[in-house]
Amino acid sequence: MSIERLRRALGLSHPGAVRLVDRLVTQGVVERRQADADRRAVALHLTTAGNANCAAVLAVRQERMARVLEVLDPDEREILGRITEKLLNGLVNDLDQGYSVCRLCDPASCTKCPVADALNENPCTGHL
């Protein structure tokens, strides 16, 4: 991901995004690399520590969501899932909105991503 894509997804100014990336690099969770597509551009990549942080966040989120959803029976969970997919699909009109909505996806849990589906419905928007 580029700093510009991160900036737009988070709604930051360019200097604010650069300062955020500087802090993340200092913390050792992100590294800057030359972009494959454009050698003049900088691509951001998670480090091993960054991937570990993401895994920890996903584990906590999964545990908390499981607790919250315990009150629903399987049919209610299915209905909630369909409603949530519809809401997510309605939130996304372009790639920037897709990244804003889907900041820390869990690909193992989200096998049919409604955000990617929304983007795929409009071929001009690109893909996550």
N, C-alpha and C positions, 0 to 999 in steps of 0.2 A: 504494500500500500504506500502511496506517496503521502508526503506531508500535506499536500493540497487536498487529497481525498479525505484524510483524517480531519483536517480543518473544517471542511464542509460538513462531514458527518457529525462533528461535535459542536458546530456553530461557533467556532473560534475565529478570531482574526489571524492573519498569517503570522504576525509576531508572537501571538499567544500560542499558536500551534508549535512554532519553532521552540519556544521556551519549554513547552510540555515535552516535546521530543528530547530536548537537551536533558531534562530531568530524568526521563525514562532511560536514556543512554547512560547517564551518570549512575543510576540505580542498577544498571546491568540487565535490564529486562528487554531492551530494544537495541538493535544496532542498525546503523545506516550502511547501505550498500549501493553500489552503482545499479541503476535499473537495467533490466535485461533489454527492454524495448527501446529505451532512449538512454544512451550512455552519459548524457548530460544531466539526467534526472537522478534523484536519490530515492531509493526504495527503503521502506522500513520493514525490518524482519524481527520477529521475536527471537530472543536467545533461549537457551535451555532454561534459564531461570524464568524468563517471561512465559514460556510454555507451562512451566510448573505453577506459576501464579495463576494462569488461566485455568488450569486443571483444578486448582484448589477452589477458585471462585465457582466454577461449574459444580463441583461436588457439594459445596455449601448451598448453592442455589437449588440443586436437585433435592437435597435433603429437606430444605425448607418448603419447597413446592410440594413434595410428597406429604409432608405434615398438613399443609393447608388443604390439599385435595382429599385427605382421608375422610372428610365429612360427606363427600359425594359418592354415590354408588356408581358402578361401571357405566350405566346408561347416562347418568348425569355428566360424567367425565367425557363421554363421547359427544354429548351435546355441547358442552363447554368448549371442547376442542374444535368443533365445527364453527361455533360462533367466533372463537378467537382467530381461526384461519380467515374468516370473512372480514373481521375487523382489520387484521394485518394487511390483507390484500387491498383493502380500501385506503390504507395509510400510505401506500407506496405508488408513486407515479413516475419516479425516476431513480437512477442509481444512487444519487446522494441520499435520497430519502430511504432507500434500501439499507445503506450503511448506517444511517441514523437509527433506524428501527432495530436492525439486527447487529448490534454492537459486539456481542459475545455469544455467538451461536454455539450450540452443542451439536455438531453434525451427527453424532451417534444417536441422539434423541430425536432430532428433527430430520427425519428421513425424507419427508416430502415438504420442503420449505415453502410456506405460502408467500413469503417475500420474494423468493426467486421466481415462483410461479407468476406473481404480479408483474415482475420485470419481464418475464418471457412473453407475457401477453402483449407487451408493447416492444417490438424488436428494436426500436430506436433508443431504448433506455440502457441497453447493455445488460450484463449479468454480474451477480455477486461472485 
